[in-house]
Amino acid sequence: MYWKDVWRFLNSNEIEIKYPGKYGAKGEKRAKRKKATPEQIKKQNQTNREKKLRRLIKANFVPYDLWCTLKYPKGVRPPLEQVKRDISNFLDRMRYRRKKKGEPLKYIYRLEIGKRGGIHIHFLINRSEKKPDTDIEIKQAWKHGGVYWTTIHESGGYSDLAAYIVKEPEEDGQISLFPEEEQKKLRSYTPSRNLVHPEPERTVYRRRTVKKMLEEGPEPTDGYYIDKNTLVSGVNRYTGMSYLRYTEVRINEIQSGIPPERGEEWNSE
């Protein structure tokens, strides 16, 4: 018996087919299991974090929402507690503006340390459908320096964006100068509480059905194509059991929001 989990999003579906237990399906010859090394476990945990965030982005954001960076003036190095207060004030101003419009504010943000030790903030924010435009909202709400932004596109399924947000800082870099408790904040991202956390639709399949899929390949849903770069099948080295996962992409992408007339990027400085 196998599970088929399907995560459905606006422009894509992610599919995973795998055996749900530890010891294998009846009738399937297992490959020899291996014990995971600490490096392999670390890599797998990072992959799982990227996957979780990618799906969170897909479930809550759409093409032409904004990926922006909030900066302080050159040479300004506020302490982390001050940065946290600045972010809180920024979000209060953004919520106030969205509330007046009757629109929600959705976001994911992550602090990052520059090569010279300065902190800046990366924000993924949903685009407003009313005036003033979101870029102006952000500039008015951030009182401490420059704002840089670009619109997001679903090409690649937001994989690169998710990987960037959850990347581990260099151990021997500027993060080592901060106390341990502050380092935890600098290693994590913060989502707004109103985000939808996607759950898969689950179907149970028998072994022979999965065997056919593994041998012949999956068929896409009508109106979709399978992204061959995401098609992965094989044997789990730890359980010895076969698996299949892939992403199917909507042929005619659904977009929300209108790209800004002045182009995709804008520098407020």
Sequence and secondary structure as in RCSB ss.txt:
>XXXX:A:sequence
MYWKDVWRFLNSNEIEIKYPGKYGAKGEKRAKRKKATPEQIKKQNQTNREKKLRRLIKANFVPYDLWCTLKYPKG
VRPPLEQVKRDISNFLDRMRYRRKKKGEPLKYIYRLEIGKRGGIHIHFLINRSEKKPDTDIEIKQAWKHGGVYWT
TIHESGGYSDLAAYIVKEPEEDGQISLFPEEEQKKLRSYTPSRNLVHPEPERTVYRRRTVKKMLEEGPEPTDGYY
IDKNTLVSGVNRYTGMSYLRYTEVRINEIQSGIPPERGEEWNSE
>XXXX:A:secstr
 EEEEEEE SSEEEEEEE  SSS  TT          HHHHHHHHHHHHHHHHHHHHHHH  TT EEEEE   TT
    HHHHHHHHHHHHHHHHHHHHHHT    EEEEEEE TTS EEEEEEE   SSSS HHHHHHHH  SS EEEE
E   GGGGHHHHHHHH    TTSGGGGS HHHHHHHH EEE TT      EEEEE HHHHHHHHHH     TTEE
EEEEEEEEEE TTT  EEEEEEEEESS    S   TT SEEE  
